Amino acid sequence: MCKYEIILYWSNEDDAFVAEVPGLPGCMAHGDTQAGALKSVNEAMELWIDTAREFGDAIPQPSGERLLYA
């Protein structure tokens, strides 16, 4: 299980729920439901990390802290 913060929101533009992982640049997924978006983004996180390992790229550690927005 990946322990990165996930931001989940409804996108009118995409007509779907979107889940973003700020700790893994470019890692995001969508779904028709919140649960679907979360399932997809968990798969995307695993793929992101597997790809980074394959290419020898650094994998950011989960911050364990909540992001703050203004």
NORFENVEN-V800281 format. One record per residue. N is the residue number from 1. RES is the residue in one letter. SS is DSSP state (alpha for helix, beta for strand, coil for the rest). PHI is phi in whole degrees, 0 to 359 (* if undefined). PSI is psi in whole degrees, 0 to 359 (999 if undefined). Layout:
# NORFENVEN-V800281
n: <N	N>
res: <RES	RES>
ss: <SS	SS>
phi: <PHI	PHI>
psi: <PSI	PSI>
This chain:
# NORFENVEN-V800281
n: <1	2	3	4	5	6	7	8	9	10	11	12	13	14	15	16	17	18	19	20	21	22	23	24	25	26	27	28	29	30	31	32	33	34	35	36	37	38	39	40	41	42	43	44	45	46	47	48	49	50	51	52	53	54	55	56	57	58	59	60	61	62	63	64	65	66	67	68	69	70>
res: <M	C	K	Y	E	I	I	L	Y	W	S	N	E	D	D	A	F	V	A	E	V	P	G	L	P	G	C	M	A	H	G	D	T	Q	A	G	A	L	K	S	V	N	E	A	M	E	L	W	I	D	T	A	R	E	F	G	D	A	I	P	Q	P	S	G	E	R	L	L	Y	A>
ss: <coil	coil	coil	coil	coil	coil	beta	beta	beta	beta	beta	coil	coil	coil	coil	beta	beta	beta	beta	beta	coil	coil	coil	coil	coil	coil	coil	beta	beta	beta	beta	coil	coil	alpha	alpha	alpha	alpha	alpha	alpha	alpha	alpha	alpha	alpha	alpha	alpha	alpha	alpha	alpha	alpha	alpha	alpha	alpha	alpha	alpha	alpha	coil	coil	coil	coil	coil	coil	coil	coil	coil	coil	coil	coil	coil	coil	coil>
phi: <*	276	245	263	293	239	256	243	207	271	247	296	298	266	54	201	280	241	239	244	243	300	286	236	310	83	274	201	205	221	195	289	232	299	298	295	295	294	298	295	287	295	295	296	297	298	295	301	293	300	293	299	298	301	264	74	278	293	249	299	280	301	287	73	237	284	290	246	237	266>
psi: <131	142	45	151	139	131	123	129	162	134	114	323	319	349	46	163	138	136	123	147	95	331	346	95	128	359	115	164	171	168	164	336	166	315	320	318	319	319	314	320	330	320	320	322	316	317	320	311	317	318	318	317	317	321	2	21	154	142	115	142	143	137	331	6	147	137	151	137	144	999>
